[in-house]
Amino acid sequence: MLSEQELVRRENLQKVIELGINPYPSEEFVVSHSSKLIKNNYTEESSDEFSEVIVAGRLMMKRIMGKASFAELQDSSGRIQLYISRDDICTGDDKTMYNTVFKKLLDIGDFIGIKGFVFTTKTGELTIHAKELVLLSKSLKPLPIVKTDAEGKVHDAVTDPEFRYRQRYADLVVNPSVKEAFVKRTKMYNSIRDFLNTKGYLEVETPILQPLYGGAAARPFKTHHNTLDMTLYMRIANELYLKRLIVGGFDGVYEFSKDFRNEGMSRFHNPEFTQIELYVAYKDYEWMMNLVEEMIEKVALDVTGSTIVKVGDNDINFQRPWKRYTMYEAIEEFTGVDISQMDEDNLRNAAKKMEVPLDPTMARGKIIDEIFGEKCEPFLIQPTFITDYPVEMSPLAKKHRTEEGLVERFEAICNGKEISNAFSELNDPIDQRERFEAQLDLGKRGDDEAMVLDEDFLRALEYGMPPTAGVGIGMDRLAMIMTNSNSIQDVLFFPQMKPETTSIKPEKE
C-alpha cells in the first residue's frame, strides 16, 4: 500500500505530464561541472571561468521565497546551493515552470538539470544562479530526511543497518560519506593491480562454476546444469585453476575472484566474498612474505596516505618489517602451553583446559586451528605473520624443508583476523594425492569442509609444476581495515540478506 507521500508524488507526476513536460526525458543532458570542481576551483578572480556552468543531480532542499528561492542540488561529488529566480528561468509571460513546477510539483529527490553561473552570496555561500531548470527524472518514493545545521552537525542520521544494507541505493543518497569507503576500496584494487602488473604478472580469469570445488576447506554452494545434466559448484577458491596455469608455463598469474562459501554469516563473513590469489613460479613462502608486506604497505600509502591506519581505537602500522611467529610459538606465547609434541588426545585435553570448544569430528589439525583462533588470533592487532603450520591443516602446502610434521605456510593476521594465507605450493603429485586421500577420510568422519580429490589437478601436477609460491588475500577484510569499517557489510555495496517476505514460491517436488 502506498503511503500518503507516495500518493502525493504520483499526483505531482500526473500534473507534470498534463503540463506537457516529460518527467523521464530521453535526451542527453551534457554536464560541464561537478559541485566539487566548482567548490575546489572557484574564486572571485576566476569567476569568468564559471560564467556558464551546467550541473545535474538530486534536488535535496527547497526554500521558497516568493519570486526567488534557494535550493540544494546533490551530485555524485557533493552538494551545492542554487538560487532560482522566477524571471530568470521563465523569461516569457508563462511562469509555469517556476510557479507551478518548481514551487509545487518538484519533490525532494527529483533529478534536475541547471544551467547558470556561479557567484558568492552575501553570507559567503558558493551558489549557482540558475538561468535554466530542467526536470530529468521524477522521484516517486520519499527519501529519509537527514538534517544538517549551520555548523555542519548532522541530525536524524539514517543509521538503521536493515535499511542501509537492504536499500543501499537510498543509503548512498542520504549518507554521502558512505561513498568514501567504496572509493577507497577501488583505490585498493588499483594499488594492488598496479603493484603486480609492474612486476610483470598476468591478470587472468578462471571458472566460477566448477565440476569439483577445491583450493580451500569450505562448504560449497551447489547448482545443476540442465543441458549437461550435471552438478556444478560455485568456486570456493581459484587456487587449483591458477596452479594449472603455472603448470602450463606462466611464471606469475593473479586473479581478483568472487568466491562463494556456504557457511555462517557475521560481521567478518559474507557468503559471497572477494579475494586476490597470486602464484609465482620458482619462489617460496619466505619470498612471498616479503612481497605481501611490501604490497600491503603500498596499499596503505595509496589508500590512506600513510602506513599508519586508524582502525577503531588502534593505530595499525603497516610499515615493514612485520612481526613473525611460528604457529607453535604464537600458541605458547599467548597460552603458556607448548603443544608442538602433543598427539590428538593430549591436544583435546589441552583445549579443554583452555576452555576452547571442540566437536568430535575435529582431528589434530582442526584442534590446533581452534586453539589458535580462540587464544591467539584476536590479540594480534598489528600486522603479524604466523608461519609453519602442522601438515594436517594444510593439504595444499609443501612439507617444511627442516621441521618434521610442518608445512611451509603463513597467514597474515591484522586487527585480530586473517587477511592472507600463503604456501610454498605442494608440487609433488604423489604427496598431493596422499593429502587429498587424508581429506577424504576427514570427510567420512563428518567434516563437511574437507577437500575433495581432484583427479584432473593431480594429472596436471604429474606433468610437472615448478617450485611455486602462492597467496590469497581477502579483499573485503582488507577493505574493512583500510576504511576503518566495523562490519564487512559496510564495504559491500549489496551484502547478502534474508528476503523481505517469506512468501517464496516453493520448488516443484
Summary of the structure (lengths in Angstrom):
residues: 509
radius of gyration: 29.1
end to end distance: 33.4
largest distance: 93.5
contacts: 1523
relative contact order: 0.09
helix: 35%
strand: 27%
